[in-house]
C-alpha cells in the first residue's frame, strides 16, 4: 500500500503481443515496447517478492512457519504477506514470559564497545509494541546499574549518583555517559583495556589474603598456610572476609635478596646460572656444559651416575668450579653432556670441606669462615633451591678502559650488550612477542640477517618467559591428543589420494580481504576497525585502519591496499570475497580487471582472510600486551606499521622461499639503519636547542610508537604535551620490565678488534695514508690476535674424547677474580694470520727505515 492506495500485482503480459490487422510499423514497435515494459515490471515485482520471502525464511526459525510449507514445493507458493499474517495471528500476542525475557535482556551485562543505548532501546521498543509504557527514569536506572558493574566509568557513575532525582532522565543519562565514553576513549591505557601485563617476564599471580600479612601475591601463602603467624592469627580469613586482619599489601621479598644478619660477602663472589640446583642428595658436583669451570681435562673412562628415572649417564671431563675461595677438594666437579636439566651442586661435598649450608623457606647460603661464598633462592615453580643468576662486579680501576656513559640514546639502540638472555628478551619484545618456534624458524631461514647476532640455538637455550606471547598466541588444546577412542584406519580399498581435503580454499594469484570487528576503543584518528588484506603469492598480510564499516570507508581502505600491492609489482588478479561483499567494491574490481569470486553463504573457511585476521590479531594482541601499562590506547593505530613489518619479517614468501614476505615487497630490511624497540615504551625525547626556550627542560615526555622507516636511525614518538607525533633521532628509553641492553666497554673493544681484523685482511688500495711496513703489519696482527683471544677465550688444552665432543669455556689465567659466562655457540673473532709477505702490489711500496734505499 502506497499513500493509502493498495498495491495491485501486475499481470503477466503475453509473450507475443497481438497486433491489429491494419497496424502500421511504428504502432507495432510501440506495442512491442509497451509489452516489454510490462514484462520487466512483472519480473521486478516477482523477483522482489521472491527476495523478500527468502529473507523472511532465513531470518525466521523454521519451527514457527513449518505449517505453511508444502512437502514438495516447500514455500515457493507462500507469499510474504501470508508468512507475516501467520506470525502475527499465531505468535503476535505477548506473554508474561516474553516480558520476563525482555527484562533480562535489558539488564544483561554490557560488553563494550557496543553502544549501551542499543540494548536499552530494543527493550523499550518491545514494551511500547506491547501497548505498555515504561517510565524513562526506570530505563535510566537500569542503564546506570549495567554501566556501574563494568567498572569503566567510576568517576562518571559517582557524578551521576550526586545528581538530583529530577535530573536523572533518560535524555540526561545518554548525554552524561556519552561524554564519559568519549573521555574514556582518549584516556584508556593498556592496563585499563586488559593488556595490563606490560613487558612482564613472569606470570602474574592472583591476589590472596593472609590475616597477618594482608593481601599477598604468592598463591601458596594464605591465612591457613602462613608460616609466620602473628598473635591472634585466624586461619579462616579470606580476601572477602578479613575477620579484622591486616589490610596492607604484603611486598614479597625475592629469594635473592640479602637477609639483615647475613655475613659479609666475599669481594668477588662467584655465581651460577639459574639452572644450578643446590642438591643435598647428590654425591658430587655434576655440571652441564653452560657453567663456569677451570682446569678441565678429559676422563676415560668417566664415572657413571644413575638418574631418578633409572637412566645412566657417563661423565666426559673432570674439572673444577671457578670459586677460588673454596678448597680444591670442594671445587672438584664432573661434566655430563647428557645432563640437560641443569647443573647439580653437591651440598654434601661442600659441607665435607668446612662449609656451612643454611636453608630457609625461601633462601640458601653457603658460608666458609663466616664469609658467604654462594647464595641462592627457592624457585616458586619447582620449589627447589637454586643459586643466583650471574652478577658481574665492577671492573677494577687498573683496567685499560674507562667506564662509558650509562644512558641509552636512540642512535645507540643498535649497539646491544648486557646478558644474552636480556638481549633475546628485548629483541623478542621488539618483534611483538611472536611464538618462539616462529622466531627460530625465521632465524634459521635467514629472514632476520641484519638483526642482532642471535641464533635459534641461543633462543632455545635462553627462551624469554613472555606473558605477552602467551596472551597473544595461547590457543585451546587440540582434541583427541590423548583420546581413549580406537583409531579409525582407512580401508585398504580406499586410496588416500582420493580423500577430499578442500585444497581449493586458496590458489595462486589469490588476493583476499576481510574487515575485522570493532576495536576496544576508538583511536585519536577516529579509527575503530581494520581491513586485513592477504596476498597469497607473497604470503604478505597487510592491514588498513578504518573509521567504520560503511561501504565508502571499506572501498577506500581496499583501494589503499590495492595501490600498495600494485606499486610493488604484485597487482591482484583474483579476489575471493565474502558473500556480503559491497556492490561498489565489486564494481571497482571490474574497473581494474580483477576477477572475483564470492564465498558460499555462511561458509567462512573458503575465505583465507579469516585465517589472516586470526594470525594478525594474535600478533597485534601480543604487541599490545608488551606495551607499558600506562600507554594510551587511543594510539593503537600508530603501532600498526611496526606490527605489519615484524609479522611479515617472520613469514616466508611463496615467490622466493629464501626471502621473507616483507623483503619480497619492500626490499631488504636493515636493523642497523632502522632499529626496533618494544612497542609502547615511555621515552624522553630530546628538544633541539633551536626550538626550546632558554630555561626549558631538554627532554619531553613521550611514547615510542614505531620506527621512522624513511629516516636513518630515527623513531616515531607521540609527545604528551603537544598530543602530536614527531620524528626524533635522540631519546632516552624507560622500559617497564624488559631490560634495556647497554653498550659496555667490552663491546667497544670487541667491535674495534673486529674492525681491525677486517681492515688488515682487506686493505684499501685508495688510502691517502702511507702503507704499513712489514713490522707495523705484524704488530697490528699480533694486537688483533690478542684482542680476539681476550674477547673469546678458548681452552685449547681440551681435546675431544671419542665418546663425546665438548668444548667448555676456560677462564684466562690473567683475568680478574670474577666468573665469566660465555655462550658456547659464539664464534671467536676472525683471526688475521701473522705474515711477512709483502703488501699488495696495488699499494705503493715504502721500504722500512732499516732497509736499503
Order of alpha helices (4+ residues) and beta strands (2+ residues): alpha-alpha-alpha-alpha-alpha-alpha-alpha-alpha-beta-beta-beta-beta-beta-beta-beta-beta-alpha-beta-beta-alpha-beta-beta-beta-beta-alpha-alpha-alpha-alpha-beta-beta-beta-alpha-beta-alpha-beta-alpha-alpha-alpha-beta-beta-beta-beta-beta-alpha-alpha
